[in-house]
Amino acid sequence: MDTSRYRAFVQASDQGSLSKAAKTLNYTPSGVSQLITALERDLGFSVLERNPHGVQPTSEGSRILPAARAVIQEEERLLQVSSEIKGLAIGQVTIGSYPSVAAHWLLGVIKVFHERYPNIEVRIMEGIHQEITEWLDSKEADVGFMSYEPSLTYDWIPLARDPMVAALPLDHPFASEENYPIEECTNEAFIMPGKGQDIDTTRILSRHGLSPNIAYETIETVATLGMIEAGMGMTIINSLAVKKYGFDLALVPIEPPESILFGIAASSLKTCAPATRHFIDCAVAQLEE
């Protein structure tokens, strides 16, 4: 199976540049261009178009991009199975993860995994819930470390619960209280993380029928926490997301108590590549200790 044309197309699409794709694939730019031209000839339509900044998929190219990733993924799985039959363990695992999970859980898992499987490469993509599901759908990620959401369509392995807390400035009236009544957030300058649509926060607010006054929306959690430390507002967030950073904040459990369930999502635990299965098994064993 020769997937070089698909690999050239996927890399050029992801990086927006033929030269960057060539560097990743160890080809010359002209070699990548020839591979893509050959793919377009086979398919009967153009898959890339040039723009002032490089290249991007055409509308037709965008439609076949997930399928091209799937072809590459299946070839990878075939090679891994073949290697296992010969007593070897090789390949690559791409993980989509919350930054907090990557910092607190995955580093230890990856260390142990690399000791056991030194020839399997691990790649981490950090993002919010919606980005991780997009990466799983598009085959950019093999597995997702994320929170459970009822509409998930992937195989799921639950790992641990993490409490939701009110993140408050140190001089906030509730900073020294044992609990923070969740309805109080409607009287606050609320800072919404996750590009203004953090799914864990919005789901809990919706469950309680609350619509806080969103004063600010942030992309990165670090910006949210920095603004809270500066006294610009508050938010409701899972406790693990805060531990990665050293801000001086009050973290008060919300009332009534709420938590999110962290776990592992994969398109199929039965048919995933051996390298992915090895990583999942290693992660479960490490995180259950």
KOLFI-557408 format. One record per residue (C-alpha): residue in three letters; chain; x, y, z negated. Coordinates in nm, 2 decimals. Example, Ala and Ser with C-alpha at 12.3 -4.5 7.8 and 13.67 -1.06 7.14 Angstrom:
residues 2
   r c      u      v      w
 ala A   1.23  -0.45  -0.78
 ser A   1.37  -0.11  -0.71
END
This chain:
residues 289
   r c      u      v      w
 met A   0.00   0.00   0.00
 asp A   0.15   0.33   0.11
 thr A   0.00   0.62  -0.08
 ser A   0.27   0.88   0.00
 arg A   0.03   1.09   0.21
 tyr A  -0.22   1.10  -0.07
 arg A   0.05   1.19  -0.32
 ala A   0.17   1.47  -0.10
 phe A  -0.18   1.60  -0.07
 val A  -0.26   1.58  -0.45
 gln A   0.07   1.74  -0.55
 ala A   0.04   2.02  -0.30
 ser A  -0.32   2.08  -0.42
 asp A  -0.23   2.08  -0.79
 gln A   0.08   2.30  -0.75
 gly A  -0.05   2.53  -0.48
 ser A   0.28   2.50  -0.30
 leu A   0.44   2.26  -0.04
 ser A   0.79   2.34  -0.18
 lys A   0.69   2.26  -0.54
 ala A   0.52   1.94  -0.42
 ala A   0.83   1.85  -0.23
 lys A   1.05   1.90  -0.54
 thr A   0.82   1.68  -0.75
 leu A   0.81   1.40  -0.49
 asn A   1.18   1.43  -0.39
 tyr A   1.09   1.52  -0.03
 thr A   1.18   1.82   0.18
 pro A   0.90   2.07   0.23
 ser A   0.89   1.97   0.60
 gly A   0.85   1.61   0.49
 val A   0.56   1.69   0.27
 ser A   0.40   1.89   0.55
 gln A   0.44   1.60   0.79
 leu A   0.28   1.36   0.54
 ile A  -0.02   1.59   0.50
 thr A  -0.05   1.64   0.88
 ala A  -0.05   1.26   0.92
 leu A  -0.32   1.24   0.65
 glu A  -0.53   1.50   0.83
 arg A  -0.49   1.32   1.16
 asp A  -0.61   1.00   1.00
 leu A  -0.91   1.16   0.83
 gly A  -1.01   1.38   1.12
 phe A  -1.02   1.71   0.93
 ser A  -0.79   1.96   0.75
 val A  -0.74   1.91   0.38
 leu A  -0.52   2.21   0.30
 glu A  -0.52   2.58   0.40
 arg A  -0.26   2.84   0.35
 asn A  -0.32   3.16   0.15
 pro A  -0.09   3.45   0.05
 his A   0.03   3.26  -0.25
 gly A   0.08   2.91  -0.10
 val A  -0.18   2.64  -0.02
 gln A  -0.51   2.53  -0.15
 pro A  -0.76   2.25  -0.06
 thr A  -1.01   2.32   0.20
 ser A  -1.38   2.25   0.11
 glu A  -1.34   1.91   0.27
 gly A  -1.01   1.86   0.09
 ser A  -1.17   1.94  -0.25
 arg A  -1.43   1.68  -0.18
 ile A  -1.18   1.40  -0.13
 leu A  -0.93   1.51  -0.39
 pro A  -1.09   1.29  -0.67
 ala A  -1.09   0.99  -0.43
 ala A  -0.72   1.06  -0.34
 arg A  -0.63   1.06  -0.71
 ala A  -0.82   0.73  -0.75
 val A  -0.62   0.57  -0.47
 ile A  -0.30   0.67  -0.64
 gln A  -0.43   0.55  -0.98
 glu A  -0.52   0.21  -0.84
 glu A  -0.18   0.17  -0.68
 glu A  -0.02   0.26  -1.01
 arg A  -0.24   0.00  -1.18
 leu A  -0.14  -0.26  -0.92
 leu A   0.23  -0.20  -0.97
 gln A   0.19  -0.21  -1.35
 val A   0.01  -0.54  -1.34
 ser A   0.27  -0.68  -1.10
 ser A   0.55  -0.56  -1.34
 glu A   0.37  -0.72  -1.64
 ile A   0.35  -1.05  -1.45
 lys A   0.73  -1.03  -1.41
 gly A   0.77  -0.95  -1.78
 leu A   0.83  -0.57  -1.74
 ala A   0.63  -0.27  -1.87
 ile A   0.65   0.04  -1.65
 gly A   0.43   0.32  -1.54
 gln A   0.29   0.65  -1.65
 val A   0.01   0.76  -1.89
 thr A  -0.15   1.10  -1.86
 ile A  -0.33   1.21  -2.18
 gly A  -0.58   1.49  -2.21
 ser A  -0.59   1.62  -2.56
 tyr A  -0.69   1.90  -2.79
 pro A  -0.38   2.10  -2.89
 ser A  -0.44   2.02  -3.26
 val A  -0.46   1.65  -3.19
 ala A  -0.15   1.66  -2.98
 ala A   0.04   1.84  -3.26
 his A  -0.08   1.64  -3.56
 trp A  -0.15   1.29  -3.43
 leu A   0.00   1.22  -3.09
 leu A   0.36   1.31  -3.16
 gly A   0.40   1.02  -3.40
 val A   0.21   0.79  -3.17
 ile A   0.43   0.88  -2.87
 lys A   0.75   0.83  -3.07
 val A   0.65   0.48  -3.16
 phe A   0.51   0.41  -2.81
 his A   0.84   0.52  -2.65
 glu A   1.04   0.29  -2.88
 arg A   0.82   0.00  -2.77
 tyr A   0.78   0.09  -2.40
 pro A   1.08   0.30  -2.30
 asn A   1.00   0.27  -1.93
 ile A   0.65   0.41  -1.95
 glu A   0.63   0.79  -1.91
 val A   0.38   0.98  -2.12
 arg A   0.24   1.32  -2.00
 ile A   0.02   1.54  -2.22
 met A  -0.23   1.80  -2.08
 glu A  -0.37   2.02  -2.35
 gly A  -0.71   2.18  -2.32
 ile A  -1.06   2.22  -2.46
 his A  -1.34   1.96  -2.45
 gln A  -1.47   2.07  -2.11
 glu A  -1.13   2.07  -1.95
 ile A  -1.05   1.72  -2.08
 thr A  -1.38   1.58  -1.94
 glu A  -1.30   1.74  -1.60
 trp A  -0.95   1.58  -1.60
 leu A  -1.10   1.24  -1.68
 asp A  -1.36   1.29  -1.40
 ser A  -1.10   1.40  -1.15
 lys A  -0.86   1.12  -1.25
 glu A  -0.60   1.37  -1.35
 ala A  -0.60   1.22  -1.70
 asp A  -0.61   0.85  -1.78
 val A  -0.74   0.89  -2.14
 gly A  -0.88   1.17  -2.35
 phe A  -0.82   1.24  -2.72
 met A  -1.12   1.46  -2.81
 ser A  -1.44   1.49  -3.01
 tyr A  -1.75   1.28  -2.95
 glu A  -2.03   1.43  -2.77
 pro A  -2.36   1.24  -2.70
 ser A  -2.35   1.31  -2.33
 leu A  -2.01   1.14  -2.28
 thr A  -2.02   0.88  -2.00
 tyr A  -1.68   0.72  -2.09
 asp A  -1.59   0.42  -2.30
 trp A  -1.53   0.55  -2.65
 ile A  -1.31   0.44  -2.95
 pro A  -1.39   0.64  -3.27
 leu A  -1.09   0.72  -3.48
 ala A  -1.15   0.98  -3.76
 arg A  -1.38   1.26  -3.87
 asp A  -1.27   1.61  -3.93
 pro A  -1.47   1.86  -4.14
 met A  -1.59   2.19  -4.00
 val A  -1.49   2.49  -4.20
 ala A  -1.55   2.87  -4.21
 ala A  -1.22   3.04  -4.12
 leu A  -1.23   3.37  -4.31
 pro A  -1.00   3.67  -4.39
 leu A  -0.85   3.64  -4.74
 asp A  -1.05   3.94  -4.86
 his A  -1.39   3.80  -4.74
 pro A  -1.66   3.78  -5.01
 phe A  -1.68   3.40  -4.96
 ala A  -1.31   3.34  -4.94
 ser A  -1.29   3.21  -5.30
 glu A  -1.62   3.03  -5.29
 glu A  -1.66   2.65  -5.28
 asn A  -1.89   2.66  -4.98
 tyr A  -1.99   2.89  -4.70
 pro A  -2.37   2.89  -4.62
 ile A  -2.37   2.84  -4.24
 glu A  -2.65   3.08  -4.19
 glu A  -2.43   3.36  -4.31
 cys A  -2.24   3.35  -3.98
 thr A  -2.53   3.54  -3.82
 asn A  -2.44   3.84  -4.04
 glu A  -2.07   3.83  -3.94
 ala A  -1.86   3.95  -3.65
 phe A  -1.82   3.60  -3.50
 ile A  -1.52   3.50  -3.29
 met A  -1.60   3.22  -3.05
 pro A  -1.30   3.01  -2.94
 gly A  -1.27   2.77  -2.65
 lys A  -1.32   3.04  -2.38
 gly A  -1.63   3.15  -2.55
 gln A  -1.79   2.81  -2.53
 asp A  -1.62   2.58  -2.79
 ile A  -1.84   2.27  -2.76
 asp A  -1.79   2.16  -3.12
 thr A  -1.88   2.50  -3.27
 thr A  -2.17   2.57  -3.03
 arg A  -2.32   2.22  -3.09
 ile A  -2.33   2.27  -3.47
 leu A  -2.47   2.62  -3.44
 ser A  -2.74   2.49  -3.21
 arg A  -2.82   2.21  -3.44
 his A  -2.90   2.47  -3.71
 gly A  -3.08   2.70  -3.47
 leu A  -2.83   2.98  -3.53
 ser A  -2.72   3.25  -3.28
 pro A  -2.44   3.45  -3.43
 asn A  -2.33   3.79  -3.32
 ile A  -2.04   3.70  -3.10
 ala A  -1.80   4.00  -3.13
 tyr A  -1.51   3.84  -2.95
 glu A  -1.44   3.54  -2.72
 thr A  -1.10   3.38  -2.70
 ile A  -0.92   3.13  -2.48
 glu A  -0.66   3.00  -2.73
 thr A  -0.73   2.90  -3.09
 val A  -0.41   3.09  -3.20
 ala A  -0.58   3.42  -3.08
 thr A  -0.89   3.34  -3.28
 leu A  -0.70   3.28  -3.60
 gly A  -0.48   3.58  -3.55
 met A  -0.79   3.80  -3.52
 ile A  -0.94   3.65  -3.83
 glu A  -0.62   3.71  -4.03
 ala A  -0.63   4.08  -3.91
 gly A  -0.98   4.11  -4.05
 met A  -1.16   4.13  -3.72
 gly A  -1.42   3.86  -3.79
 met A  -1.46   3.49  -3.87
 thr A  -1.54   3.16  -3.70
 ile A  -1.65   2.81  -3.77
 ile A  -1.39   2.55  -3.66
 asn A  -1.26   2.21  -3.73
 ser A  -1.00   2.20  -4.00
 leu A  -0.74   2.02  -3.79
 ala A  -0.73   2.30  -3.54
 val A  -0.62   2.54  -3.80
 lys A  -0.34   2.33  -3.95
 lys A  -0.12   2.37  -3.65
 tyr A  -0.07   2.74  -3.72
 gly A   0.06   2.93  -4.02
 phe A  -0.20   3.20  -4.06
 asp A  -0.30   3.33  -4.40
 leu A  -0.67   3.25  -4.40
 ala A  -0.94   3.11  -4.63
 leu A  -1.08   2.78  -4.51
 val A  -1.41   2.72  -4.68
 pro A  -1.63   2.41  -4.62
 ile A  -1.96   2.50  -4.46
 glu A  -2.29   2.42  -4.63
 pro A  -2.46   2.20  -4.53
 pro A  -2.15   1.99  -4.45
 glu A  -2.07   1.92  -4.09
 ser A  -1.79   1.73  -3.92
 ile A  -1.67   1.62  -3.57
 leu A  -1.57   1.27  -3.47
 phe A  -1.24   1.24  -3.30
 gly A  -1.16   0.95  -3.08
 ile A  -1.03   0.82  -2.75
 ala A  -1.23   0.84  -2.42
 ala A  -1.14   0.64  -2.11
 ser A  -1.32   0.58  -1.78
 ser A  -1.31   0.20  -1.85
 leu A  -1.13   0.02  -2.12
 lys A  -1.17  -0.31  -1.93
 thr A  -1.01  -0.19  -1.60
 cys A  -0.76   0.07  -1.71
 ala A  -0.40   0.03  -1.61
 pro A  -0.18  -0.18  -1.84
 ala A   0.03   0.13  -1.94
 thr A  -0.29   0.31  -2.05
 arg A  -0.41   0.00  -2.24
 his A  -0.07  -0.03  -2.42
 phe A  -0.09   0.34  -2.52
 ile A  -0.45   0.31  -2.64
 asp A  -0.36   0.00  -2.85
 cys A  -0.06   0.17  -2.99
 ala A  -0.26   0.49  -3.08
 val A  -0.54   0.30  -3.25
 ala A  -0.29   0.09  -3.45
 gln A  -0.09   0.40  -3.56
 leu A  -0.39   0.62  -3.64
 glu A  -0.57   0.36  -3.84
 glu A  -0.27   0.31  -4.08
END
